[in-house]
Amino acid sequence: MPSSTSSSEFAAVSAPPLVDMSPPTDMPHRNAEIYERPPYIRPVPAVRFGVAGIVAMLVFGVLLGGWEAYFRSKGAVPQFVASDVLWAMQRARINNGEGNATVLIGSSRMLFDVQLDVWEKMDGRRPIQLALEGTSPITALADLAADTAFRGRLMIGVSPDLFFSGFAYRGKAIANWRTQSLTDRSGQWLSMHLLEPVFAFVDPDFALFTILKRQEWPARAGVHTRVNVRKLTLTERDRNTHMWPRVVTDTAYARLARDIWAQDFGSLPPGVTPAMVNAGIIAETKKAAAAVATLRARGVPVLFIRHPSAGAYLDHENKAFPRQGTWEPLLAQSGVKGIHFADHPELQGFELPEWSHLSHESARRYTAALYGVIARVEPAIVAH
């Protein structure tokens, strides 16, 4: 008896039937023609591709020119974008032979208020600007403390709500500056040489999706909306930065900037308690003091600077981060000197259109006044 698993029997059972692909004989004649009809080929219209390319480029040029003209009408001018790679380029100078430089770290007030060209005229040396907007300088301070190539002079800006909270909006710039890829560097080079010196619209605030996002869309129940900070600055190749003139001349725009700051006044973020704020102040102060101790042991003079603020912003800072609980313990634990604008009449009375930063003209005069105060309070910063 043959086996129940013999190959001949298995083949007979499992082989699929052959499929007849010929048209059925009983199919109506019009359907049978489908099998014999040649494929349809869409004719390509006669196009003069050279002319079409020229027209496309003209349309693109008109749209690009219109986009550029629109922002120029709002006061925009070509500038360098304050990217993470641009920051990394300045940070790398310390490790490329400029370890003895005067270095500025801090938040946006150090960035806006100290004008490098004014300082250079008075001191003979142009500082390296490493301040980052919306970012506590403590991470940058720790980075410099750990880098033995840095043996210069250090000025640290203290904006209380950022410094003592540890908030780091631009923290990635500090974390990643040593790992910039070839793509990052080449893209930065191309942008700095081909786009940024020419086009005013090359600014993050003028990006299409940024503009769309800030339109007045219908509110959704239970969804908290927040207005992001708008364009406030003009930046040079070495990150020398000053206030965009529109903030000074356009009162409505300055009011918008003040309203944006005011979103953070008067209440703590969801889930944050006063005890958490106090614990954060203590922790950030300890971190700063430890980094300063490392720098001083290496012979680096360090100076803390509290730049001016005004109006409701100053009221908020005095209430949420009172001087006696923040600035004074910072100086005591760090063992270094500090300059607080409220202690020096020559550092007061300047124009702050949106409460937090000096206008360009005021920043130039303030830098000169600050240099004189530093020469008295901590001469090692300006010593040659």
C-alpha positions in Angstrom: 0.0 0.0 0.0 1.4 3.4 -0.9 2.4 5.7 2.0 -0.1 8.4 2.9 2.7 10.9 2.5 4.1 9.8 -0.9 5.3 12.5 -3.1 3.2 11.6 -6.1 0.0 11.6 -4.2 1.0 15.0 -2.5 1.7 16.6 -5.8 -1.6 15.4 -7.2 -3.5 16.9 -4.2 -1.6 20.3 -3.8 -0.8 21.4 -7.3 -2.8 24.6 -8.2 -4.9 24.5 -11.3 -3.6 26.3 -14.4 -5.1 29.7 -15.0 -6.5 30.4 -18.5 -5.7 34.0 -19.4 -7.4 34.0 -22.8 -10.5 36.1 -23.1 -13.8 34.1 -22.4 -15.5 33.0 -25.6 -18.9 34.0 -24.3 -17.8 37.6 -23.4 -19.5 40.4 -25.4 -17.5 41.7 -28.3 -16.9 45.2 -26.8 -15.3 43.7 -23.6 -13.2 41.3 -25.5 -11.6 44.2 -27.3 -10.0 45.2 -24.1 -7.6 42.4 -24.4 -6.5 43.5 -27.8 -6.6 47.3 -27.5 -3.1 48.9 -27.3 -2.2 50.9 -24.1 -3.2 54.6 -24.1 -0.3 57.0 -24.4 -1.0 60.5 -23.3 0.5 63.0 -25.7 3.1 65.4 -24.3 2.1 68.9 -25.2 4.7 70.9 -27.1 6.4 73.0 -24.4 9.4 75.3 -24.7 11.0 74.2 -21.5 13.6 77.0 -21.6 10.8 79.6 -21.7 8.9 77.8 -18.9 12.0 77.8 -16.7 12.5 81.5 -17.2 8.8 82.2 -16.4 9.1 80.1 -13.2 12.2 81.9 -12.1 10.6 85.3 -12.8 7.5 84.3 -10.7 9.8 83.0 -7.9 11.8 86.3 -8.0 8.7 88.4 -7.8 7.4 86.4 -4.8 10.7 86.5 -3.1 11.1 90.2 -3.7 7.6 90.9 -2.4 8.4 88.9 0.8 11.6 90.8 1.3 10.0 94.1 0.6 7.2 93.5 3.1 9.6 92.9 6.0 11.9 95.7 4.9 8.8 98.0 5.2 8.5 96.9 8.8 12.0 98.0 9.5 13.9 94.7 9.0 17.4 94.8 7.7 19.9 92.1 6.9 21.6 90.7 9.9 23.3 87.5 11.2 21.0 84.9 12.7 21.9 84.2 16.3 22.1 80.4 15.8 23.6 77.7 18.0 26.4 77.3 15.5 27.2 81.0 15.6 27.5 80.7 19.4 29.7 77.6 19.1 32.0 79.6 16.7 32.5 82.2 19.4 32.9 79.6 22.2 35.6 77.8 20.2 37.7 81.0 20.1 38.7 80.3 23.7 40.2 76.9 22.6 41.8 78.3 19.5 44.3 80.7 21.0 42.0 83.3 22.8 41.9 81.7 26.2 43.0 84.9 27.9 40.1 86.9 26.5 37.4 88.9 28.4 34.3 86.8 28.2 30.7 87.8 28.8 28.1 85.2 29.8 24.5 85.8 31.0 21.1 86.2 29.5 19.7 88.7 27.0 20.5 91.8 29.1 24.2 91.0 28.9 23.7 90.4 25.2 21.8 93.7 24.6 23.3 96.1 27.1 27.1 95.6 26.6 28.3 96.9 23.2 31.5 95.2 22.2 32.8 98.1 20.0 32.3 100.6 22.8 34.1 98.3 25.2 36.9 97.7 22.7 37.5 101.5 22.3 37.9 101.9 26.1 39.8 98.7 26.9 41.7 98.0 23.7 40.3 94.4 23.7 37.1 93.1 22.2 35.2 90.7 24.5 33.9 87.3 23.4 30.1 87.5 23.7 28.6 84.2 25.0 25.4 85.4 26.6 22.3 83.6 25.5 18.7 85.0 25.5 16.2 83.3 27.8 19.0 81.2 29.4 20.6 81.0 32.8 24.4 81.5 32.5 25.2 78.8 35.1 25.6 76.0 32.6 28.0 78.2 30.5 29.8 79.1 33.8 30.3 75.5 34.6 31.5 74.8 31.1 34.2 77.5 31.4 35.2 76.4 34.8 35.8 72.9 33.5 37.9 74.2 30.5 41.5 74.8 31.6 42.1 76.7 28.3 40.1 79.6 29.7 42.4 81.9 31.8 41.0 85.3 31.0 38.4 87.5 32.7 34.7 86.7 33.2 31.7 88.9 33.6 28.4 87.2 34.5 25.0 88.8 33.9 22.4 88.1 36.6 18.8 88.3 35.4 17.1 87.1 38.6 14.1 85.1 37.1 16.5 83.2 34.8 19.6 82.9 36.9 18.0 81.6 40.0 15.5 79.3 38.2 18.1 77.6 36.0 15.8 78.1 33.0 17.7 77.4 29.8 15.8 78.2 26.6 19.1 78.0 24.6 20.7 75.3 26.7 21.4 73.1 23.7 23.8 75.6 22.3 26.0 75.1 25.3 25.6 71.3 25.5 26.4 70.7 21.8 29.0 73.3 20.9 31.9 70.7 20.8 29.9 68.3 18.5 29.0 70.6 15.6 28.9 68.5 12.4 30.4 69.3 9.1 26.9 69.9 7.8 26.2 72.4 10.6 29.4 74.3 9.9 29.1 74.3 6.2 25.4 75.4 6.4 26.4 78.2 8.7 29.2 79.3 6.4 26.8 79.4 3.4 24.1 81.2 5.3 26.6 83.8 6.6 28.1 84.5 3.2 25.2 84.1 0.8 21.9 84.8 2.6 22.2 86.7 5.8 24.2 89.7 4.5 21.7 90.2 1.7 18.1 89.3 2.8 16.3 90.8 5.7 13.7 88.0 5.8 16.3 85.5 6.9 15.2 85.7 10.6 13.4 83.1 12.7 10.6 85.6 13.5 9.8 86.0 9.8 9.6 82.3 9.0 6.3 81.4 7.3 5.1 78.8 9.9 6.1 81.1 12.8 3.9 83.8 11.2 1.0 81.4 10.8 1.3 80.1 14.4 0.9 83.6 15.8 -2.2 84.5 14.0 -5.4 84.9 16.0 -6.8 81.4 15.6 -10.1 80.5 17.3 -9.6 79.7 21.0 -10.2 76.1 22.1 -11.8 75.4 25.4 -9.3 74.2 28.1 -6.2 75.1 25.9 -3.9 77.7 27.3 -2.4 79.9 24.7 0.9 81.7 25.1 2.4 84.5 22.9 6.0 83.8 22.1 8.7 86.5 22.3 8.9 88.5 19.1 12.0 89.9 17.3 13.9 92.3 19.5 17.5 92.3 18.2 20.0 92.9 15.5 23.1 90.7 15.6 26.5 91.1 14.1 29.0 88.5 12.9 30.7 88.1 16.3 27.3 88.2 18.2 27.6 91.9 19.1 23.9 92.6 19.6 21.6 95.6 20.0 17.9 96.3 20.2 16.0 96.4 16.9 15.1 100.1 16.3 11.4 99.2 15.8 11.1 98.4 19.5 12.1 102.0 20.2 10.1 103.8 17.4 6.9 101.7 17.3 5.1 102.2 20.6 2.6 99.4 19.7 5.3 96.9 19.1 7.0 97.9 22.4 3.7 97.5 24.2 3.4 94.0 22.6 6.8 93.1 24.0 5.8 94.3 27.5 2.6 92.3 27.3 4.6 89.2 26.4 6.9 89.6 29.5 3.8 90.2 31.7 2.5 86.7 30.9 5.0 85.5 33.6 4.2 88.1 36.2 2.1 87.6 39.3 1.8 83.8 39.4 3.9 80.6 39.4 3.8 78.1 36.6 1.4 75.2 37.0 2.7 72.7 39.5 5.4 75.0 40.9 5.2 75.9 44.6 7.0 78.7 46.6 9.0 76.0 48.3 10.2 74.7 45.0 11.3 78.2 43.9 13.3 78.7 47.1 14.9 75.3 46.7 15.9 76.2 43.2 17.4 79.5 44.3 19.6 77.7 46.8 20.6 75.0 44.4 21.5 77.4 41.5 23.5 79.6 43.9 25.5 76.6 45.1 26.3 75.6 41.5 27.4 79.1 40.6 29.6 79.4 43.7 31.3 76.0 43.0 32.1 77.0 39.4 33.4 80.4 40.5 35.7 78.8 43.1 37.2 76.6 40.3 37.8 79.7 38.1 39.3 81.7 41.0 41.7 78.9 41.8 42.9 79.1 38.2 43.5 82.9 38.6 40.4 84.0 36.6 38.8 87.3 37.9 35.0 87.0 38.1 32.4 89.7 38.4 28.7 89.5 38.7 26.6 92.3 37.1 22.9 93.0 37.6 21.9 95.1 34.5 19.0 97.5 34.6 15.3 96.6 34.4 12.3 98.9 34.9 8.5 99.1 35.3 6.4 96.1 36.0 9.3 93.8 35.1 11.4 95.2 37.9 8.5 95.1 40.3 8.0 91.4 39.4 11.7 90.6 40.0 11.8 92.4 43.3 8.8 90.5 44.5 9.6 87.0 43.2 13.4 87.1 43.6 14.1 89.7 46.3 17.6 91.0 46.4 18.3 89.9 50.0 17.4 86.3 49.1 19.2 86.0 45.8 21.8 88.6 44.9 23.3 89.0 48.4 23.7 85.3 49.1 25.2 84.8 45.6 28.0 87.3 46.3 28.5 86.0 49.8 28.8 82.3 48.8 30.9 83.0 45.7 33.3 85.3 47.4 33.4 87.8 44.5 32.2 91.3 43.9 29.1 92.3 42.1 27.7 95.5 40.4 24.0 96.1 40.9 22.6 99.0 38.8 20.6 100.2 41.7 23.8 100.9 43.7 25.3 103.2 41.1 23.6 106.4 39.8 25.7 106.4 36.6 24.0 103.1 35.7 20.5 104.4 36.0 18.2 106.7 33.9 18.6 104.8 30.6 15.8 104.0 28.1 14.3 100.5 28.4 11.4 100.6 25.9 10.0 97.2 26.9 11.2 97.2 30.6 14.0 94.6 30.2 16.6 95.8 27.7 18.3 99.1 26.8 17.8 100.8 23.5 20.9 100.8 21.2 21.8 104.4 22.0 21.3 103.9 25.7 23.3 100.6 25.6 26.3 102.5 24.1 26.3 105.1 26.9 25.6 102.4 29.5 28.6 100.3 28.3 30.9 103.3 28.8 29.5 104.0 32.2 29.7 100.4 33.2 33.3 100.2 32.2 34.1 103.1 34.6 32.3 101.4 37.5 34.1 98.1 36.8 37.5 99.9 36.9 36.6 101.1 40.4 34.9 98.0 41.8 37.0 95.2 40.3 40.0 96.6 38.5 41.3 93.1 37.6 38.6 92.8 34.9 40.1 95.7 33.0 43.7 95.3 34.0 46.3 94.8 31.3 
